[in-house]
Amino acid sequence: MKNYLSAFLLVFLFPLCGPDRAALAQAPPAPSPSADRASAVQERPAGDVGRLLGLTENENNPEALRGLAAGSDPASVARVALMYLTGNGAGENRAKAYELARAPAEKGDPVGQYVLARILQAGDVVPADLDAAWRLYHLAANSGHAGAQFEVGRIYAGAPPSEENKSLARQWFSLAAENGDPQAALDLAFIYYDGDGVPRDKALAFKWFQAAADGGLAQAQFNLANMLYLGDGAPEDKAAAVRWYRSAAGLGHAKARYNLSLMYKNGDSVAADPGTSLGYLRAAAEQGHPRAEYDLALALSSGDGVPVDRDEAVRLLLLAADQGLPQAQLIAYHIFREGESPEDRARAVDYLRKSAGQGETEALYTLGLLTLAGEAGDPAAGGQNSGEKTRGPSEADLAEAFRLVGLAAEGGLPNARFVLGLLYYSGRGVAENKAEAAGQYRLAAELGHADAMLNLASMLDSGDGVPEDKEEALRWGLQAAELGGAEAQFGVGLHYESGAGGGRDPAEALRWYRLAADQGHPAAEYRAGRMLFNGDGVPRDEEAGLRYLADSAGRGHPDAMFSLGSLRHLSEDAESKAEGLKLVRAAAEAGHAEAQNYLGLAYFKGDGVKKSAAQALKYYRQAADNGSAMARFNLALCYLDGQGVKKDAREGLRLLRASAEEGLAPAENTLGLMYLEGATVAADPAEARKWFGLAAERGHPDALFNLGRLLQAGEGAPRDHRAAYDLFVKAGSLGHAEAQFSLGLMRYAGLGAELDKTEAFRWFLMAAQAGHPRAQYNAGLMLSVGEGVPTDGLGGLEWYRLAAAQGHPEAGYNLAVVLDEGRLVPEDDAEAVKWYRQAADLGHPGAQLNLAVMYQEGEGVPKNLAQAVKYYQMAAGQGLATAQYNLGLMYARGLGVGRNVGQAKKYLRMAADQGHPEAGNVLNSL
């Protein structure tokens, strides 16, 4: 403990010495008669006895007095009794004093009566008899004995307070004082200084302090010095004040010595003399003067004019604290608060409570914080009272914390104002009152409290409990930022990035972010990195952006770890991809919902990790628990499709609805589809339209298209081609290929908008370029025939080829026809067969017919009558008359199939019924 305390003092003692000592140096403490009254009624000094009794030098001679005692003179015997009582001129012997005083007292000698009264009052020689003592004091007092008059005054002063008792006390003190009793003069001075039963009269108090001071009483000399120093009851005379302080100090008065130490230290009314100052300070401290102990501790801890001795500093400080000096008690709290034992921590809180009890502002504030944390509650109020941490503050603790912090705030402490604002804002210990919270923040902010400026700015920015005022919010934020606080600089950056309170200014936002980032503020590093990497309103600088993101991620900022990690994960480089996923995982483990969802997707797809539905579900659930609507949506899809988990339509629908109700557009769109299609829920076009509408309002392309499709079809609402067209335009402008294709169809047919084939081609082309196969086919067709655009057969052929590659049967057929006939490009029967076969297998009747012919003739493919029959059958089944006719011939002649006249007639009749010109003649010939 000793070594710890020694090191601690320099930190916690020295900062307190400035203001406290400066205040005392301006003026020594004013007289405090009430506080000092006890010292005025102590046992009368033995050296004063002879003078008070009017003894001559010879009579005060001990040998002479003993001789007198041998005689029978009552006055002489009484004087010897007093000598034995006080030990003045003979060894103290109170029993002897009692024996000698009895006879003179009985004979009416006032000195004997006084001595006997003292002994009967004390009860240390004979049993105490206060009534007898009172009678004797009164008799002696009436005989003019000053000491007895003083004692009678004391008795009245100590009686139950009443105007009569106060008046009698004052009368007897006046008589004693007039008779030269300095103690009575001192008490009388206090009466007039305090106005205790009389009108306050400082001039009269000064007179009697003067008399008591002249009588050699140190306390009177000290108070007289105070009044002269301050010009209190007498003209200011600091030179005289110094003389009386010195006199009192010479008599051992600790307060006088302390005041002189301050005066010599600061050159106040005397020449500055650090050595003399230190001498007086040490003397006062050795007498136990708490402020002297405190100041000497400060000097010893800092080496101010003395060698550093922190052990001694701690000793003196604790002495001052134990005597009730609030400043010392506060530092004693700091000394013991980090102690190793519960006893030390409990002692620390006890010191703090005592300091706060005396109104020490810092102590009130600190005790309030401890009570708020549940570490120093008041047991009387039902709280905790130890240095040990508890489970948290009780309601009584919170109310007490609010009271303590409020007192500290009234003392002008900015930190207390700030905490008071926090308490009003959160409703802890007081009813929630955000307007009052803002008021407290404003008071603290006006005192220069940066965090209060920030909180006030935040409330003004959002209109939280106060009228929204973004301009004033920015002003307070700027004040805090200009004080150099990284958090404030970050907040100002947010203001300028969002444009709140003064117009959006990305460059200015970046400047403030960089200032905060230079102080290692992770969120500012992240924002600066993101702006630079994306070129968000500032010149793009990917290298600097990545550097800021890396710094922020290195400090554990989850957003930065996720952003940087997801960027690296997109890399083709395996090492970079793995490193990126490592950062994403770190962000996920830090509770970053978006990172958790991202990691779930990675496991779901096996992207950079081994595919695992179980792991995907684990991270989806973590993200969902952290509030990610997207993760809930992904979980919903897993349950609905039975991917990685047992299919559970009810749970899937619950999760889907939850994420949709949170406003997630993909979930709203999916729920709309379920109501449209009657999947898991009963089909309800109106409900589908509702959910599509919500997602469409958020600009979700699929929802815009789906809502347009409902309006176009008249499902859930009256058919409205114009409204559908407008929705398709919005979706198409967002790159939705299906909407672009639908727009092409509508402009081609003049539905919802004016017929315009050129505009139709434009939309088809947009969708085609996005890979939409039907749009590619339509674009190819319009180019091939020159509809809406100039004819471009080769351009059309390329779009046919792209659409055919995606399995579009019409495109494949048209491509095959061009290759088969050698139009636009050289004839290529083999390539034609390839595309005929694809279109045929996709059900295109013309392709089936042409492929059958090529198999029958052996064009582009080895002749194969069985294959020819197969494709004729497919085309015939789709009602193609030529295929029916050719198949009838194959059956009639037994080509590629066994000869079967019945089947031949069947197909020939089908062809004839469709008007095939030759089918009827062949049928009649069979």
ZIBEL-V134815 format. One line per field, one symbol per residue. psi: psi as a letter, one per 20 degrees, with the letter a starting at -180 (. if undefined). A space follows every 50 residues. Layout:
psi: ???
This chain:
psi: gghghghhhhgigghihfhghgghhhpqpqqmgghjhhiikrppphiigg ghikqrgghipggghhghhhajogggghhhghghgijoirppnhgggggh hgghghjjphggggghhgghhhkigrqqnhggggggggghghjjogghgg hgggghhirpprhgggggghghhgggghjjohgghghhggghgilnirpp nhghggghhgghghjjoggggghggghhgilnirqpnhghggghgggghh jjoghggghhhgghgjkoirppnhggghghggggghijoghggghhgggh hikniqqpnhghggggghgggijjohghhghhghgihjqhqhgghhhghg gghgghhjjoghgggghggghhikilrohhjjaqmriqqairqrhggggh gggghgghghjjoghggghhggghgikoiqppnhghghggggghgijjog hhgghgggghhikniqppnhghghggghghhiijphhghghhggghhijp jjqpnhghghghghghhijkoghhgggggggggilniqppnhghghgghg gghhjjogggggggghghhiqipgghgghghggggggghjjoghhggghg hghhiknirppohghghghggggghjjohhhhghgghghhikoiqppnhg hghghghghgiijoghgggghghghgikohrppnhghghghhgghhhjko gghgghghhghhikpirqpnhghgggghggghhjjohhggghhgghhhik pirppnhghghghggghghijohhhgghggghhhiloirqpnghgghhhg gghhhjkoggggghghgghhikphrqpnhghggghggghghjjohhhggh hgghhhikoiqqpnhghggghggghhhjjoggggghhggghhikoiqqpn hghghghhhggghjkphihgghghi.
